[in-house]
Amino acid sequence: MPDINRCQICGEAAPPIEGQCGEIIGYRLLRDPWSDSPSFLDGNLHFSCLEESGEREQFHAEFVHLAQVGHEEIPGLEPSHPPLTRMGLSMVPVFSGDECDIFQSQRADRWLLVRKTGPWFGFGLPQLRVIGSGGIPFSDAEVNRYRLPVDLGDEVGTYGLSELLESLGVAHRYADAAELARVEYGFRDYYAPKQLIDYVAMVPLPLPEEARTFLAAHAKTYTPVTFDEDEEDV
C-alpha cells in the first residue's frame, strides 16, 4: 500500500499546505493515473508535481467531474468487480476562465477553485467577504496532523515552515522562500513515538486575477445559505 503521507507522484514527504500540497481521500474513489495497476488515489499531492505531470489532464478531468456530481455508480477496478458508489461534492460551476474554474456548494457557503493545471483549494464565506472588501484572503486556521517520514526530534517545535520543509528535503516542491514567508505557520504539538506533528498554516490564497475579479463582484450579490430550525436539528 502506498504511504498516504508521501506525494503520490514523486514519493517524497508531502505535508499539506493550502494551495501548494493537497490531500485526496481514498473514499472519494478518484482513479489514480500514476499507479502501475488499477487503483484509487489515497494520499497527498505536491501541486508542483501535479503541474509537471503528464497525467495532470486525466486527473483534472476526473477531479472537476467529481466536484459536480452527487452519488454515482462507477466501474470497479477490475471488469469482474461489482460497480461502486462514489459520493461527489454536488457543487455547481459559477465561473470558468482562462486559468481556473470555480464551483459553489449547493448546501453550504463553500467554494472550490480548480486551476486548469490541476491544483485546487477551497474557501468559505469569511474569505469571500475579504475578497469583496479588496483584502487578501487567508486559508482557514485548521490544525493539520501529519506523520513525518523521519523523527526530527523535539527541536521541530522551533522550526518555521521553511525550516520544516528543508529538514524533510522537500522545500523545492513548495513555493519559493518569499512566498513561504507570507504563510502564517504555527507549531502546535509533536508526538515523537509516532512522529506526528500538529501545525497550522494560514496561507494567502493564490487567486488568479480573473478569479479575484469575479469573486469581488460575486461577494456583493451573494446571499449566505440559511437553514430553518428543523434542518438545523438534523
N, C-alpha and C positions, 0 to 999 in steps of 0.2 A: 504494500500500500504506500502511496506517495505521502511524504510528510507535508501536512497542510500548512505548516508554519514556514515552509520554504516556497519561493516563487515556483509556480507550476510550469514555467517556461525555462528559466535558467538554472533552477535548483538551489539558488543561494538564499540566505536569510532574507525575510521579507516582512519586517514589522509594518503594520498598516499605518499609513498616513493619508488622510483625505486628499484626493486629487493627485496622489503620487504612487500609492500602492493600495489595492483594494482586495476584498475577500469575496469569493464565490462559494456559497454554502452548498454542500452536496445535495441536500434535499430539493434544491431548485431544479435538478435534473438538466443542467446545461451541458451539452455534449462537449467533450474535451478534444479540441483539434490538435493538441500537442502530444497526445498519448499514442503509443505504438499499437494499442489494442482498443477496441470499443470500450469507452468508459465515460463517466460524467465528471466534470470539474468539481474539485473539492479542495479549496485552499486559496492561497494568496497569489496575486499577480503584481509584479512591478509594472507600472504603466509605461516606463521606458522600454521594457522588454516587449510589452504588447504592441507598442507603436512600431517597433523594429521587426516584428514577426511577420513572416509570410502568410500566417494563418489568421491575421487580425481581421480580415474582411469576413471570413467564415464565422469567427467569434462575434463580431459586431452585428451581423445579420441575425444570429440567433438571440443575442442579448436584447436587441431592441424589440424583437418579436415577443420574448418573454415579458418585457416590460408592459406590453399592451394587452396580452391575452389574460383570460381568467383561468379557470380549470380546463385543462385539455388533455386528451389521450394522446400519448406518443408511443412510437415503437420501442420495444425493449432493446437491450444492447446486442442481442443476437436474434436472428429470424425466428428461432424456436422459442424465444422467451415471450411471455404474455405482454400485452401493452401495459404501459404505466400511466398513472395520472399525475400530470405536472400542474403545480399551482403557480400561475403567473401573477404579475403585480397589478393587473387591471387598471393601468394608467392610460390616459388619453394624450395624444400628441397636441401640443399647443403652439409649438414653434419649430420650424425647420430652416436652417440657414446654410451657409457655405461651410462652416466649421463644426456645427453641432446641431443636435435636436434636443428639445425639452419636452418632457412628459409630466403630466399632472395627475395626482391621485384623485379618484372619484370619491374617496371615503375619508380623506384627511387633508390637512394643509401641508402637503408634501409634494416636492418636485424632484425630478431626476434629469440631470443634464448628461448627455452622452455625446462625446466628441466623435467625429467621423472616423478618427484614427483608433477608436476603441475605448479609451479611458472614460470614466464616469464618476459622478459624485451626486449625492442627494442633499437636499436642504429643505428648511421649513419656513414657517411664517415669520419668525424673527429675522432670518436672513433676507427674506423678500422685502420686509419693511425697511431694512437698512439700505438695500439697493434702491428702493423707491425714494429714499431721502438723499441719495447721492453718496452714501458712505461705502466703506469696504466691508463686505460680509465675511465673517469667520465661521468655520465649521462648528458644530456643536461641541460642548465641553464634556464629551463622553470619555469614560475610562476604558482604555484598551488593555486587554490582558494578552500577553504574547509569550510563548515559550522560546527562550533563547537557544540557539544550537550549541552554545558553549557557556560555561559558567564564567561570568565576568567579575565575580566577587562583589563584596559589599560596596566597593567604590563606584559601582554602576549608579548608585543613588546620587553621585556628584556629577555625573555626565550631563552635558547638554545634548540636544538632538544630534548635532553633527558628530560629537564625540562617540555617541552610541553607535551611529551608523558606521563610522570609521573603525570602531573596535570590532564590528561584525564583518568588516571588509566589503560593505555594500554601498558606501557613500556615493560611488559613481553611478549607482542605479537610481538615485533620487535627484532632486533639484540641486542647483549649484549652491554654494555656501551663502551667497547673498539672499537667495530666496528662502533657504532653510532658516536663516537668522530671523525671518519675519514670522516664523511659526512660534506660537506661544506654547512651549513644551514644559511640562511639569512631571517630575517623577513622583509616584505615589507609593509603591511598595515593591519589594523583591523577595521572592520565596526561593531561597537557594537550592533546597533539596530537589525541586522540580524545575529550577531555572525559569521561573515565571516572573515576568516584570509587568507591573501595572503602571500606566502612564497616560497623561492627557496631552494631546497635540491639537491645539486650535489653529487651524490653517486659514489664511486669507484665500477664499475660494477663487480658483483660476478661471474667471469668467471671460470668455471671448467678448470683444466689444459688441458684436451683434447680439449676444445673449443679454448683456447688460442693458442695451438699448431697449430690447423687448421687455425685459423684466421690470425696468423702471416704469414703463407705461402700464404693464400688467398690474403692478402693485397699486396703482391709483384706482383701478376699477375692480380689483379682486374682492370678493365677499367671502370671508372665512367660513369654513364648514361649521355648521351648528347641528346639535342633536337635541331631540326633545327628551324629557325626563325618562320616559320608558326606555329609549335607546341607550341612555347613559347608564342605566342599571343593568344592561345585558353583560 
